């Protein structure tokens, strides 16, 4: 029986590729890639010419069964996404689940992922946190934010630069304009930047400065005072409290 390897790839800088990841990719019988064009550039850079097959969110339900059969027949398969760790807001979960159900050994290599450096660099508590990934683009977005309003742990989101300003505005309305947050963009790339401040300050900043690149948004959790205020508002029919 073969092994399914989940292999993280750089989110920005090619130097973030680990020696172990390179060895696994070179030795794999088959490499599954979210986008063969994007991954082809990476593999060419490291002179890896193993067989490459497309595996993404639109075909993973159809291809996973045949991949599991290859694994059961003894092939070693490596899964990579366009950047970062597969399965973290990227394809991977379905194949891993099917492989585990079939009794295949699954090994995930440690390596690059965008939200960890963004969280640590934010200056917000990172001993306990919640990873939310991408918010729903439309339906369910407001209700999801409202459900997180009382979350006391630091909350981490991925966001598109095209929706960032709208998201910050909505968060300021739901979480409170004075809630602290950090916007980290272009992690491990030349123009990496972290902008920190209250949600109101971030709204002002990104109203004046167009956001670009891959973005991780880190938001402070609610404190006890905010929780009590939120609970009172709910009891009063969501009417705002007077200043305490």
C-alpha positions in Angstrom: 0.0 0.0 0.0 1.2 3.5 -0.8 1.2 6.7 1.2 -0.7 9.9 0.6 1.5 12.9 1.3 0.0 16.4 1.9 2.8 18.8 0.9 2.8 22.5 1.7 4.3 24.8 -0.9 5.5 28.4 -0.6 2.9 31.2 -0.2 5.4 33.7 -1.6 9.1 33.1 -1.3 10.5 30.0 -3.1 13.0 29.7 -0.3 10.2 28.7 2.1 10.1 25.2 0.4 11.4 22.6 2.8 14.1 20.0 2.0 11.7 17.3 3.0 8.9 18.6 0.7 11.3 18.6 -2.2 12.4 15.0 -1.5 8.8 13.8 -1.2 7.8 15.4 -4.5 10.8 14.0 -6.3 10.1 10.5 -5.0 6.3 10.5 -5.5 4.8 8.3 -8.2 2.1 11.0 -8.8 1.7 14.6 -7.9 -1.8 16.0 -7.6 -2.0 19.8 -8.2 -4.8 22.3 -7.7 -3.6 24.1 -10.9 -1.1 22.2 -13.0 0.0 25.5 -14.7 0.8 27.2 -11.3 2.4 24.1 -9.8 4.3 23.5 -13.1 6.3 26.7 -12.5 7.2 25.5 -9.0 8.2 22.1 -10.0 10.3 23.4 -13.0 12.1 25.7 -10.6 13.1 22.8 -8.4 13.8 20.5 -11.4 11.0 18.0 -10.5 9.5 16.2 -13.5 7.2 13.6 -11.9 3.8 12.9 -13.4 1.4 15.7 -12.6 -2.4 15.4 -12.5 -5.1 18.1 -11.9 -7.0 17.8 -8.6 -9.2 20.7 -7.6 -12.5 21.6 -6.0 -14.4 21.1 -9.2 -13.2 17.5 -9.9 -12.0 16.1 -6.6 -15.2 14.1 -6.0 -14.7 12.4 -9.4 -10.9 11.8 -9.2 -10.5 10.8 -5.5 -11.8 7.3 -6.0 -9.2 6.5 -8.7 -6.4 8.1 -6.6 -7.3 6.0 -3.6 -7.2 2.9 -5.9 -3.7 3.9 -6.9 -2.7 4.3 -3.3 -4.1 0.9 -2.4 -2.1 -0.6 -5.3 1.1 0.7 -3.8 1.6 4.2 -5.4 2.9 7.1 -3.4 0.9 10.2 -4.1 1.7 13.8 -3.2 -1.0 16.5 -3.0 -0.1 20.2 -3.4 -2.2 23.3 -3.8 -1.4 26.6 -5.5 0.2 27.8 -2.3 0.3 26.9 1.4 -1.0 23.7 3.0 -3.6 21.7 1.1 -6.9 21.4 3.0 -6.6 24.9 4.6 -9.2 26.8 2.4 -7.8 24.7 -0.5 -8.8 21.3 -1.9 -7.6 18.3 0.1 -10.1 17.4 2.8 -12.2 15.1 0.6 -9.3 13.1 -0.7 -7.8 12.8 2.8 -11.1 11.6 4.2 -11.5 9.0 1.4 -7.9 7.8 1.9 -8.4 7.4 5.7 -11.6 5.5 5.1 -9.8 3.1 2.8 -7.1 2.6 5.4 -4.4 4.5 3.5 -1.6 6.1 5.5 -1.8 9.9 5.3 1.2 12.0 6.2 1.0 15.8 6.3 4.3 17.6 6.1 4.8 20.8 8.2 5.4 23.9 6.2 4.1 27.2 4.8 0.6 28.4 5.5 -0.5 32.0 5.4 -2.5 32.5 8.6 0.2 31.4 11.1 2.7 34.2 10.3 -0.1 36.7 10.0 -1.5 35.7 13.4 1.9 35.9 15.2 2.8 39.2 13.5 -0.6 40.8 14.4 0.4 41.6 18.0 -2.9 40.1 19.1 -3.1 37.1 21.5 -2.2 33.9 19.6 -2.3 31.4 22.4 -6.0 30.7 21.6 -7.5 31.5 18.3 -10.2 30.5 15.8 -9.6 30.1 12.1 -12.6 31.0 10.0 -11.1 31.0 6.5 -13.2 32.9 4.0 -16.5 34.4 5.0 -19.5 33.6 2.8 -19.4 36.1 -0.1 -23.1 37.0 0.1 -25.7 34.8 1.8 -25.0 34.0 5.4 -22.2 36.6 5.7 -24.0 38.9 8.2 -25.3 36.0 10.4 -21.8 34.5 10.5 -20.3 37.8 11.7 -23.0 38.1 14.3 -22.3 34.6 15.6 -18.7 35.6 16.1 -19.4 38.9 17.9 -19.0 37.3 21.3 -16.0 35.1 20.4 -13.3 35.8 23.0 -10.5 34.2 21.1 -8.6 35.9 18.3 -10.3 35.3 15.0 -8.5 34.7 11.7 -10.0 35.2 8.3 -8.8 35.0 4.7 -10.2 37.7 2.5 -10.1 39.0 -1.1 -8.7 42.5 -1.7 -11.9 43.2 -3.6 -14.0 42.5 -0.5 -11.7 43.7 2.3 -13.1 47.2 2.7 -16.7 45.9 2.8 -15.7 43.2 5.3 -13.9 45.8 7.6 -17.0 48.0 7.5 -19.3 45.2 8.4 -17.0 44.1 11.2 -16.9 47.6 12.6 -20.7 47.6 12.7 -21.1 44.1 14.2 -18.0 43.9 16.5 -17.6 47.6 17.3 -15.5 50.2 15.6 -12.9 50.1 18.4 -12.1 46.4 18.1 -8.4 45.9 17.3 -7.4 44.1 14.1 -4.5 43.5 11.7 -4.5 43.2 8.0 -1.5 41.2 6.7 -1.0 41.0 3.0 1.5 39.5 0.5 3.0 37.2 3.2 6.6 36.1 2.4 6.6 38.3 -0.7 8.6 41.4 -1.5 5.7 43.8 -0.6 4.7 42.0 2.6 2.9 44.4 5.0 0.9 44.4 8.2 -1.5 47.3 8.9 -2.7 47.3 12.6 -5.3 49.4 14.4 -8.9 49.6 15.3 -11.5 48.4 12.7 -12.4 52.1 12.3 -8.8 53.0 11.6 -8.4 50.1 9.1 -11.6 51.2 7.3 -10.1 54.7 7.0 -6.7 53.4 5.8 -8.1 51.1 3.1 -10.6 53.7 2.0 -7.6 55.8 1.1 -5.3 53.0 0.0 -6.5 50.3 -2.3 -5.8 46.8 -0.9 -3.9 44.4 -3.1 -2.6 40.9 -2.9 -3.4 37.9 -0.7 -4.8 39.0 2.6 -5.1 37.6 6.1 -7.4 39.5 8.5 -6.8 39.0 12.2 -9.4 40.3 14.7 -9.2 40.6 18.4 -11.7 38.6 20.4 -14.4 40.2 22.5 -13.7 41.2 26.0 -16.0 40.5 29.0 -17.4 44.0 28.9 -18.4 43.6 25.2 -20.0 40.3 25.9 -22.2 41.7 28.7 -23.2 44.6 26.5 -24.1 42.3 23.6 -26.2 40.1 25.9 -28.1 43.1 27.3 -28.7 44.4 23.7 -30.2 41.0 22.8 -32.5 41.0 25.8 -33.6 44.6 25.0 -34.3 43.7 21.3 -30.8 44.7 20.0 -31.2 48.4 21.2 -27.8 50.1 21.8 -26.8 50.7 25.4 -25.9 54.1 26.8 -22.2 54.7 27.4 -21.1 53.1 30.7 
